[in-house]
Amino acid sequence: MAASDTHRAIDAVWRIESARLIAGLTRIVRDVGLAEDLAQDALLAALERWPESGVPDNPGAWLMATAKHRAIDTFRRAERIERKHEELGHELESQQERAVPDMDEAIDDDIGDDVLRLVFMSCHPVLPREARTALTLRLLGGLTTDEIARAFLVPEPTIAQRIVRAKRTLSERKVPFEVPRGAELAARLSSVLEVIYLVFNEGYTATAGDDLVRPTLCEDALRLGRIVAELAPEEPEVHGLVALMEIQASRLRARTGPSGKAILLLDQDRGRWDQILIRRGLSALERAEKLRGANGPYALQAAIVACHARARTAAETDWRRIASLYDALAAVTPSPVVELNRAVAVAMAFGPTEGLKIIDALTSEPSLKGYHLLPAARADLLEKLGRFDEARTEFERAASLTRNAREREQLLERAQAHNAGNHTHQKEK
């Protein structure tokens, strides 16, 4: 195998194994910062040795064994806890005496719980949201600092500082490596799901930059969501979130054209929607509903996107049901953004005049002052009502507010379509 092929293989292994590796090491050393350092040391060792020796049959076991060797060396150098050193030494020796499959079985022992503990630790509410997101992508998404920085379009040193501070805070506050119980579990789970969906949304519609979508970020969030769903099978909102992400991800290929331009939902080629992801999403939604979680915020949003997934054509979309689901969502998690989405659904179900009434009531909302989708939605409804001059003004305003180059370009194109003498009058739908 060529060196370049080996490096690609190592990168793939790291993406798959890093969360398990760091989680297992955190259980042993009880310090997430040290655990990541040890995992990175093992990765460097793989980069040095595997191009010559080849990728081992069980790369995860190799990385864990190498990291444990480094852990023993670290404890020796620091002259820390001789008993811990002996325990690590005995554990490693016993593993080395066994065949590789047995070694892998030992490393996998309790690994599911370890990953779940790491998820809750990295998303602890003691950390600011930005730090939780960066640390989650780093530890559980396997992304480099540079990749995280590019994903969120902030300088790499800023991301590096967030991660360093987050690990320091977890250590200083002695955040336990455990899955919380009782009421604390619900509060922490909410934080975990929030961060995962935040990561997914940044991939689904990038807040800034030249690309409308970043599919890799969506894939990372989906992978994390699936891990949590497997490890917390009785929590309906986990399945609701997975359902929401699966169904939304099914449309990724259809969301942009060859030039990278956005294609609106109702104009998308539904033949390009990923039916496997849709089936997985509908199955996850059914699971959430069976757990009596149909009225949770993620399950409600999943039910909304499921309406689109079930419609064979845009004309068959059940907009009245969608509007009803948004009513329920607004009751559970009232927010200006939910209300804006409800307005769009109401407009589709009952006509643009009814939707515009809701949007007009939001124009004085302070939290939406810089939110480009408010004037964009208002412009769309004004256009449908034939109020083209007003629509042009709103499209231009939306373009001035977005930080995404692709969105700005398309909003300005729609504004140009309504220059004097250049528009085609449309009838109200």
N, C-alpha and C positions, 0 to 999 in steps of 0.2 A: 504494500500500500504506500502510495506517495505521501510525502510529508504533509502536503496540502490536504490530502484526503484524510489523513490522521487528525489534523487540526480541526477539520470539519466534524469528524466523528467525536472528538473530545468536546467540541462546542455543544453538539447534540446531547452527549452524555451529561454534560454539566447542566443543561437546561432541564433535563429529566431528573437528575439525581441530587442537585444542589439543595433543594428544600429538605429532602430526606436526610441528607448528610449533615446539614447545619442543625436540623432538629435533633438528630441523634447525638451530636456532639454537645449541644446545649444541655441535654439531659445529663451528660457525663460531667461537664466542666462547670455547669450552672452559670455561664456568662456568655450571652449571645455574641458580644463583640469578640471574645476569645474564640468562640466556636467558629465564627465566620473566618477569622484569621487562619485557624487550623485548616478549614476547608479550602481556603485559597492556597495555602501551602501545598495541600495535596494536589490541587489543580496544577500548580506550577511543576510539581514532580511529574505529573502525567505528561505535561507538555515537553518535559525534558526526556522522559524515558520511552513513552509509547511510540514516537516516530521510529525508534530503533527496535524495540521489543514487540511492537504491535499492540493493538487494543486487547486487553485481557478478556477472557470469556465472560467474566462477571465484573465489569468496570466499577459498579457501585460498591461492591465488596472491597475491591482494591483501593478505592479512594478512602473508604472508611478505615481500613486497616492502616493506610499511610497516615491519615489524620490522627489516628490514635497513637501511632508512633511519635508524631510531633507533639501530641499532648503530653506524653510521658517525658519527652525531652524538655518541654516547657516547665513542667513541675520540678524536674531535676534541677534545671538552671536556676529557678526561683527558690529552690529548697522549700517548696510548699508541701504541706500536708503529706507526710511520708506514707500515711495509711492509704490516702487516695492514690498515690503513686503505685503502691503495692497492688491495690485493687485493679488499677488499669493494667499493670504488668501481667497479673495473673489472668485477667480476662483476655488480653491479647495473646498470651502464650497458649491458652486453651483453644482459642479460635484457630491459631496457626497449626495446631496439631490435628485439626479436623479437615475433612475434604472441603472443597470450595462450596458445594451446595449446602453443607451443614453450616459453614461460616456465614453464608448469605442468610440462612434461616435465623441464626443468632442475631445478626445485624438487623433483620426485619422485625425482631421481637419488639412489640410495643411501638413500632415505628409510626403506625397510624395515629396513636395518641400523641406521639412526639410532634408530628407535623401539626396536629390540631393545636397543641400547646404553643407552638411557635407562631401560628396564625394569630392566636389571641394575644400573645405577648407583643408581637410587632404592631398590632392594632390597638394597643392599650390606650384608653382615653386620656392617660396622663400626658400623651404626646399630642402636639398640634396635628391637625388633619394633614397638612403638607408633609410632615415628618412621617406620619403613619404610612402615607402613600409611597413615599420614597423608600422607606425601610421594607415595606411589604414587597415592592417590586424587586428590591435588592436580594432579600433573603428567600422569598418564596417564588418570585418570578424569574430569578436567575439572571437579571439584567445587570449590566455594568453601570457604573456611575455615569459614563458618557452616554449610554443608551437612554437612561432615565432622563438625563438633562436634555437630550435631543427630543425625547417624547413630549416633554412639557415646555420645551423652548425656554429654558432658563440656563444660566451659565453652569458649567460642570462644577466649579468650586462651590456654588450655592447648594447643589444637590449633595456634594460631598460633606459640607458642613451640616446639613440637615441630618444626614445619616449618622455622622459622628456624634452629634448632640443627642440624637434619639437613643443610640446605644448607651451613651454616658448616662442619660436620664433614667433609662431602664435599670442600669446598674446602681446608680445612686439612690433611686427610690425603692430598690430591692423588689422590683416587680417579679412575682413568683412565676416560675416556668410551670404553669398548670392551667387546666381548664376550669374557669370559675363555676360556682354552683349557685343554684337558686336564683334570686332576683338579680344578682350580679351577672349571671350568665346571660340573661336577656339583654341587659344593658351593654355588655361587652360584645355580644353577637351582633347587635345593631351596629356597633362601630366597625366590626369586621365586614359586614355586608355593605355598609356605606362606602368603605374604602375600595372594595372590590368593584362595586358598580361605578365609582368615580373613575377608576382605571379603565373600565370598559367604555364608558362614555367618551373619555379622551381619545380612545382609539376609534370609536364609532363616528364621532364628529369632532375633529381636532379644533381646539379653541383658537389656534393660530398656526401660521406657517403656510407652505405652498400646497400641502396635500389635504384633501377633505377628510380622508380616513387613514388610519394606521392599523391595518388588520392584525399585525403582530401583537399590538397592545390588547386588542379584543381577545385574541387567543390566550394570552397570558391571564387575563381576568377570568375567562371561561374555565381555564384549567384550575385556577384557585377556587372558583365557585364549585366546581365538581368535586374537588378535594373536600371542601367543607361539607358538601351535601352527603358524601360518603361517610364522613366522620361524625356528622350530626343528623342522622337519618330521620329523627322524630321532630325536627324543627321545620314547620311548614314554610316559613318565610325564606329559608335557605333554598328550598325547592322552587319557591316562587321566583326568587332572583335568578336561579339557574334557568328556569323556563323563559323568563324575560330575555336573558342574554342569548340563549340558544336561538330563539325565534328572531330576535333582532339581527344576530350574526348571520342568519340564513339569507339575509338580504344584501350582505356586503358586496357581493359580486355585481349586483344589479344597481347599486347606488351611484356608480360613476360610469361615465362613458369612456371611450378610448382616449380622449384628451384629458381625462381627469375631472371633467365637469360633473356636477351633481345632477342626478336624475331624481325628480320628486317621486314620492311613494306611488302616487296614482298613475304615473307615467312609466313605471318600471316594467321590464319584461319579466313577468312572473315565472316564466320558464327557466330563468336563471337563478331563482331562489333555491336554496339548498334544502331539498325535501328531507334529507336525513336529519339535519339540524331542526327542522320544523317538527318532525315526529318526536325527536328527543325532547324538544321544548314542550309540546303538548302532553307528553307523558309526565314530565316533571310538574306541569301545572295540575294535571289530574292527581298526582301524588300529594301536592300541597292542599288541594281541595278535599281529598280524603282524610287528611290530617286536620280538617276543619280550619284551614288557613285561607279560605277563599277571600276573606275580607282584609287580609294584610296588604300593605301598600305595594309590595313587590308582586304579590299574586294578582292584585287588581290590574297593575300595569301589564302583567303577563297576559291576563285575560283580554286586555285591549289589543295588544299586538297579535294575539291569537285570532281575533276577529278578522284582521287583515290576512293572516296566514291561511285561514279557512276559505276565504273568498277566492273563487277561481279567476274572477275579473274584478277590476276596480269598481265596476257598476254594481257588483253583487255585495259589496261591503255593507255590513249591517251598522250604519252610522247611528241609528237610534239606540242600539245596545251600547255602542261605544260611548255615546253621550251619557247614557245611564251609568256606565262604569266610571266615567269621570266624575259624575255627581257623587258616587260612593267614595272615590279616591279623595275628592275635595273635602268630604266629611271626615275622613280618617287622617289625612295629612294636608290640611289647608295651606296653600301657598300661592303666591301670585303666578308662579310658573305653571302649576297645575291648573289654575283658573284660565290662563292663556290657552293651554292645550284643550281645556273644556270648551272654550269659545270656538276654537276651530272645529271641534266635533259637532257642536251645536249648529254652526254654520252649514256643515255638510248635511246634517240631519233635517234642519228646519229652515235653511236659507241664510244667505250672508247678512241680511239685515239683523237677524236675531243674534248671530255671532258677533257682529260689530258692536251691538249694545254692550256686550260683556267686555269686549276689548277697550271700548271707549272709557269704561269705568276703571280700567287699569292704567290709563295714560298718566295719571297723577301718582302712581305707586312709586315711591322713592327707590325701592330695591330693583325696579326694572328700568331705571333711568338710562343705564348704559347697556341694556340687554337688546341686542340687535333684532332678535326674533319677534319682539313686540311690534316695531314699525313694519317689519317684513310681513307679519301676519295681517296687520291692519291694511297694508298696501294691497295684499292679495284680495281681501274682501272688498276694498274700494274698487279695485279693478273689475271684479265680478259685478259690482253695482253700476259700472259705467262711469264712475267718478275718476276719470283718468288723470287729471291734473293733480288731484290730491294723492292718487296712487303713486305718481312719479315722485312727488316730494317725499313720501314715506319710504319708497325704495331707495332713494338717495340717502336718506337719513340712516336707514339700516346699513347701507354700504359703508357709511362713515364710521359706524360703531363696531363692525366685525373686524377681528384681527386675522381672519382666515382669508388668504388671497383668492382662493377659488370662489368662496361665497361672495366676496366683494365684487369680483368680476361679473358674476351672474346677476347680482342685484343691480349693478349699474346697467347691464344689458336690458334688464326689465324696465328700468327707469327710462332708458333711451327709447324704448318702444313706444313710450307715451309722450315723446316730444311733439310739439304742435304740428298737426298734419300728418303725424307718423303712426298714429294708433288706429286700430280697428275697433269700432264700438262692439261691445259684447253685451249680450242680454243677461239679465239676472237668472241664475240657475235656481 
